[in-house]
Amino acid sequence: MTLEMKKAETAKMIEENRAQAGIFTLLGRTLEYEADEAFLELLRTTLREPLAEAGVELPDDLLHGPSAEVLEHLAVEFTGLFVAPGAISPYASVFETGAMAQEPSSRVNHWYTEAGFEFRRMLSGEFPDHVGTMLGFVAALYSAEADCLERGDDVAAEETKVRRERFLLEEVGGWVPGWCRIAASVAGHPFYERMLDLTGRVLWEELSMIAPPRRLRELSDLNARRPARLESSPEFRKASGL
């Protein structure tokens, strides 16, 4: 391979990593926090065409309705879907064990620490194993790999790629696609239904590229599970304000 070919290949890899980082940042942002005016404006402008190309047609009321009214509807849906008692809890610990802040949370936080990813508790009751935070971590690893490639540090880029793929296979792949399917099936607003469907599709495409057939079948079986039954936790209710 000539030097020019190598440069072109590296430039393509950087571009692809930046694009994937953008996708995972969007998915994580959508699922982690309520929509605000800035996010709504992005949906109506910069993100509208890329989402349409990905098969997500934004509903007319979201695109053209009064902003205050749209944001109120989205906030009600977000709370009912992800936050309120009886919601589809977006935490790995709850999905796996039925309780908050269990071993999956500590395990995920260890991944963050090893990679130098700083988990910042933005909201009361937020934990490291929130699906949005985990998708944001995938985005950060894509960005870090692109940074390494731009510096010409191929060894660090490969290490970051391996870390990302392991995290997807070991921490994300066994529950998030199934969680997305369950949440989408009960979503009352088409925006969240379609974004959850997109999240599941993006993740399964990623997993299909990095998992051997046997492992992919195992992940498919894991994602067919229902979440563990949520146990009542006075500590969590006190922390979250619910």
N, C-alpha and C positions, 0 to 999 in steps of 0.2 A: 504494500500500500504506500503510495507516494505521500509526501508531506501535505500536499494540497488536499488529497483525498481524506487524510486523517483530520485535517482542520474542518473540512466540510462535514464529516461524520460527527465530530465533536460538537460543532455548531448545531446540528440537527438534534443531537441528544439534549443539549442545553435547552433548545426551544421546546422540545417535548416535555422535559421536566418542568419548565416554567408553566407550561399549559396545564399539566396535571396538578401542579401546586395550586393554580388558580381554581381548578375544578373542585379540589378537595377543600380549599378555603371556603368556597361558596357553600358547599354542602354542610360543612361544619358550622358555619355562621348561621345558616338557615335553621339548623336543628338545636343550636345551643342557646340562642337568644331570640326574644321577640323582635319582630320587624320594627324599625324606626323610620323616620322620614328619609334619612340618607340611604338606607337600604331599599326602601320603596322606590326612590328616585333611580337608583341603579337598575332595579328590575324593569322600570319603565323605559330606560334608555340603553345604557351600555350592555346590560345582560339580556335584553329582550331577544335579540336575534340569535345569539349563541344558544340560549335555552330552547328556542324554536327549532334550531338545527339538531339539538339533542332530543327532540321529541316532546318538549314541555311547552305547551301553549298556555300562556298566562291568561287567566279568566278576564273577561272584559271589565268587570267591576273593579278588579285590581288595577288594570291599566288606565281606566278612565274615570273611576269614581272619585268623589272628594277624598283627599288624603286622610283627613281626620277620621272619616267614617270607615275607610278601608283599614286603617291601622287598628281601629277599635275592634273590627271583626276579626282581624288576624290575631290580635292579642287574646281575645276570648277563645279562639280556636287553639292557639298555642297552649294556653293554660289548661284547657279541658283535655287536650290531647297528651301533654307531656308533664304537667306539673301537679294538678289537683289530685286529691285522693281518688283512687280508681283509674288514674290515667295509665297510659302505656309508658311505664318508667324508662327513661333513656340511659340507665346505668347498668354496666356489665354485672355489678354485684347483685343487683335486683334480679336481672334476667337469670343469672346462674344459681343464686342461692335464696332469693326471696327476701333479702335484707340488705340495708344500705352499708356502705363502707366496709365490705368484707375483703377477703383475700384478693379477688380480682382487682380491687381498687389499689391495694398496696403493690400488686404486681405491675400494674400499668404505670404507677408512679415511679417505680424502679426503672422502667424503660425510659421515662422522661429524664430522670436524673442522669442515667448513663449517657444519654445523647446530648446533655446540656440544654434540654428543653425546659423552660421555666413555666410551671403550671401556676397560673394566677387565679385565685378565687375571686371571680368578678361579682358573684351573687351569693347571698346567704343560702347555705345548703348545697352549694355546688361542690362536686367531688371529682377527682381526676379521671374516673372511669365513665364520665359522661360521653355519650356517643359523639357529640359535637366536638368535644375536646380531643377525642381520639382521632377523629377525621382531620382536625386541625394539626395534630402531630404528624400524620401522614403527609399533609401539605408541607409542613416544615422540613421533613426529611427530603421531599422532592426538591425544595428550594436549596437545601444544604448540598445536595448532590450537584445541582447546577452550579452552585458557587465553587465547589471543588473543581469541577470541570473547567470553569472559567479561569481558575488559578493554575490549571495544568497539573493538579494533584490527582492523578488517576487512581492511586491507591486509596486515598481517603474517599473518593467518589464511589469506588467499588464497595468499601466498607459501609458507607451510608446506604447504598442500594440494598446490600444484604440485610442491614438492620431494618429497613423499611419492609422488605419482603417477609422477613421473619415476623415482624409485628403484625402485618396483615394476616399471615397464616395462623399465628399463635394466639393473637388477642382480638382480632376483628372478624376474621373469616368464619368463625364458628357460631356467631350469634347475630351480627349486625344485619346481614341480608334478610334473615328470618324476622328479626325485629322490625325492619322496614316494611316487610310485607304485612305483618300484623297491624302496625300503626296505620299504614295506608288503607287497610280494609275498614278501619273505623273512623278515618278522618272525615270531618264534616265540611271542610273547605277544600275546594279543588286545588288550591295552591299547594297545601301541605300534602295532599294525596299524590300529586304529580311529582313533587320534589322528593318525597319518600320513595316513590317508584324509581326515579332517576338515581337516587343514592344506591338502592339495591342493585340496579343494573350496572352502574359504574363499578361497584365493588366486585360483583360477580365476574365482570370482564377482567378486572385486575387479577382476581384469584385464578381464573381460567388460564391466564398467561404464565403464572408462576408456580402453580401446584401441579404435580404429576397426577395422572388419572385416578389412582387409588385415593390419594389425599383429597382430591376434589369430590369424590363420592362420599368420603367421610364428612367433609364440610357440608355437603348437601343434606346428609342425614341429620347433622347437628342443627342445621337451620330449619328443619321440619319440626323442631320442638316448640312447645309452648313455654312462655316464661315461667319460672318457679313462682309459687304462690307468695305474694308479698306479705311479710310479717309486720305486725304493728311495731313501730319503733318510736317511743316517746322522745328519745334523744334527737332523732332526725326531725320529728315534727317540731320540736322546740327550735332546732337550728334553722329549719327552712321557713318557719313562720306559718306552716300549714295548720 
